[in-house]
Amino acid sequence: MVEVRVDAEICAASGMCTLLVPAVFDQSEEDGTVVLADPAPPAELAAKVRTAALRCPAGAISVHEREADGPGT
């Protein structure tokens, strides 16, 4: 499982993340900076989230591996 963190302070508001993984990332209507919609996305989105982090022009997205919470998670 992955945990996603964003730093809106350094976000360039390019929207790349929202195009790649709209289930996880959104943009502020006020200034276009990243808004995290799902900090713990399902495993099937992990590869796309990692791609979004790599393609973020500002480096505002970080992805961290985390242990499952228990059986069935």
N, C-alpha and C positions, 0 to 999 in steps of 0.2 A: 504494500500500500504506500501511497505517497501523500505527503502534506505539502500544500502549496502556500507560499508566502509572497506578498507583493509589497513593493515600496513605492507608493503613489507619489512620494516627494521627488523621486528621480525619473518617474515615468515620462516618456516623450509624447504620449497620447497618439501613437501611430495607429493603434487599433489592430496591429498584427495578431495579438493574442485572441481578441474577440473573433477575428476571422477564422483562426485555427481551431479554437475550442470554445464556442459560445456557451456551452453548458457550464464552463468553469469561470470564464472571464466576461466581464461586461465593462462598459465605459460610463463614466460620470457624465450626465447630461450637462452639467455645469461647465466642466473644462476638458472633458474627453479623457481624463486619466483613468487608469485601470481601477476596476472595482472587482473584488474577488467574490464570485457568486457561490463557489463551492471549494472550501479550503481542503477538503478530503474527498477528492473525486473517486469514482469507482475505478477499479483496477484496469478496466478496458480502455480508460482514457489516459492512463499513465504515460504511454509513449507520445501521445499528442501533446500532453502538458509539457513533457521534457522538450519537445520540438519547439513549442511556443517560448519556453524559457531561453533556449539557444538562439532563437530568432529575434528576441526582444532587443531592439536597437539601443535601449538604455540600460539593459541588464537589470531591470526592475523586478524580475520574476526569479524566485528560487524554488527548487523542488528538493524535498527532503524525504528520504526513505523512513518509513515508520513501521513498527511492529503491528500486527493485527491485534485488535482489542481482546479477542478471545475466540473460541470455537465458532465457526460460521461467519466470521467477519474478515 
